[in-house]
C-alpha cells in the first residue's frame, strides 16, 4: 500500500494539520432497520421549531465531516434522505449534552450496529458554525446583525476515520461518497452548509493512503 501526501506550511513555517484518508474499499457497508422520520410539511416543521424553542430555547445541532479516498480524490460521506436531499451525519443535541457526546451518539444511531457503543468515533476540530436567526430563514455562517435571538446553531466537526470500520446504515437512508470537487460551491444540489465544507477543509493537508 502506498500513500500520497501534500504537506503545506503557513507563512510562519508551521506545518498544517494533516488528515489521514483511507480508501472507500477498506470500509464495510451494511444495512439495518429503518429509522422513523417525521412526515411533515414546511409549515409543520416551522411550528415544531417554534414549540421546541419556546420550551428549550436555542436548538444546537452537530454534524460530522468524514472523508474517504476514491479515484485518488477525497470524497465526503453524505446521507441521502428519501432519495431527495443530502445531509451530513449528525443531529440535535439533548438538553445538557456536550457536542462530542451528542455527535458520537448520533453517529452510532445512524451508522453503527450497536447504538450504545459511542466511544469509537474520533471527533476532532470544530470546523465551523452556522446560525438560523429565524424559523423560516436559511442557515448562515455568521450570526446576522439584528436584535433577534438566534433560533438554531449548527456546528460541523471533523471526524477522523480509522483505516477500516463497518458502517451499518438504516434501510431508508443512503450513505454516499461524493467528491469534494463536486460538492464545492454546489449550493443548488447540496445547500450552503455542505457546499461550504471544501473551504473549511482548506487549512488541512490530506495524506491519501492507497
Residue pairs with C-beta under 8 A, 6 or more apart in sequence:
1 209
1 210
2 209
2 210
3 207
3 208
3 209
3 210
4 72
4 207
4 208
4 210
5 18
5 205
5 206
5 207
5 208
6 205
6 206
7 15
7 16
7 18
7 205
8 15
8 16
8 205
9 15
9 16
10 16
15 205
16 203
16 204
16 205
17 125
17 203
17 204
17 205
18 204
18 205
18 206
18 207
19 67
19 158
19 160
19 201
19 204
19 205
19 206
19 207
20 160
20 207
20 209
21 67
21 68
21 69
21 74
21 161
21 206
21 207
21 208
21 209
22 68
22 69
22 161
22 162
22 163
22 164
22 209
23 68
23 69
23 70
23 209
23 210
24 68
24 69
24 70
24 75
24 177
26 163
26 164
27 68
27 161
27 164
27 165
27 166
27 167
28 164
28 165
28 166
28 167
29 166
29 167
29 168
29 169
29 175
30 113
30 166
30 167
30 168
30 169
31 168
31 169
31 170
31 171
32 113
32 168
32 169
32 170
32 171
33 170
33 171
34 170
34 171
34 172
34 173
35 109
35 110
35 170
35 172
35 173
37 81
37 82
37 172
38 44
38 45
38 48
40 48
46 135
46 136
49 59
49 135
49 151
49 152
50 135
52 59
53 59
53 135
53 151
56 95
58 149
58 150
58 151
58 152
58 153
59 92
59 151
59 152
59 153
60 92
60 93
60 99
60 152
60 153
60 154
60 155
61 90
61 91
61 92
61 93
61 152
61 153
61 154
61 155
62 90
62 91
62 93
62 99
62 102
62 103
62 106
62 154
62 155
62 157
63 87
63 88
63 89
63 90
63 91
63 103
63 154
63 155
63 156
63 157
63 193
64 77
64 88
64 89
64 90
64 103
64 107
64 121
64 123
64 156
64 157
64 159
65 76
65 88
65 127
65 156
65 157
65 158
65 159
65 197
65 200
65 201
66 76
66 77
66 89
66 159
66 161
67 74
67 75
67 76
67 77
67 161
67 180
67 201
67 206
68 74
68 75
68 77
68 161
68 177
69 75
69 208
69 209
69 210
70 177
70 179
71 179
72 208
72 210
73 179
73 180
73 181
74 179
74 180
74 201
74 206
74 208
75 177
75 178
75 179
75 180
76 177
76 178
76 179
76 180
76 183
76 194
76 197
77 89
77 175
77 176
77 177
78 86
78 87
78 88
78 175
78 176
78 177
78 178
78 190
78 194
79 86
79 87
79 88
79 89
79 110
79 169
79 173
79 174
79 175
79 176
80 86
80 173
80 174
80 175
80 176
81 87
81 172
81 173
82 172
83 174
85 191
86 176
86 178
86 189
86 190
86 191
86 194
87 194
88 156
88 193
88 194
88 197
89 106
89 107
89 110
89 111
90 103
90 106
90 107
91 102
91 106
91 109
91 110
92 102
93 99
93 102
94 102
97 105
99 123
99 126
99 155
99 157
100 123
100 157
101 118
103 121
103 123
103 157
103 159
104 118
104 119
104 121
104 123
105 115
105 118
107 118
107 121
107 159
108 114
108 115
108 116
108 117
108 118
108 121
109 115
110 169
110 170
110 173
111 167
111 168
111 169
111 175
112 120
112 166
112 167
112 168
113 166
113 168
120 165
121 159
122 159
122 160
122 161
122 162
123 157
123 158
123 159
124 157
124 158
124 159
124 160
125 157
125 158
126 155
126 156
126 157
127 156
127 157
127 158
127 197
127 200
127 201
128 141
128 155
128 156
128 196
128 200
129 141
129 153
129 154
129 155
129 156
130 139
130 140
130 141
130 153
130 154
130 155
130 156
130 192
130 193
131 139
131 140
131 141
131 142
131 143
131 144
131 150
131 152
131 153
131 154
132 138
132 139
132 140
132 150
132 151
132 152
132 153
132 154
133 140
133 143
133 144
133 146
133 148
133 150
133 151
134 148
134 151
135 151
138 192
139 152
139 154
139 192
139 193
140 192
141 192
141 196
143 150
154 193
156 193
156 197
156 200
163 209
167 175
169 175
178 190
180 197
180 198
180 201
181 198
183 190
183 194
183 195
183 197
183 198
184 195
184 198
184 199
185 195
185 196
185 198
186 195
187 195
189 195
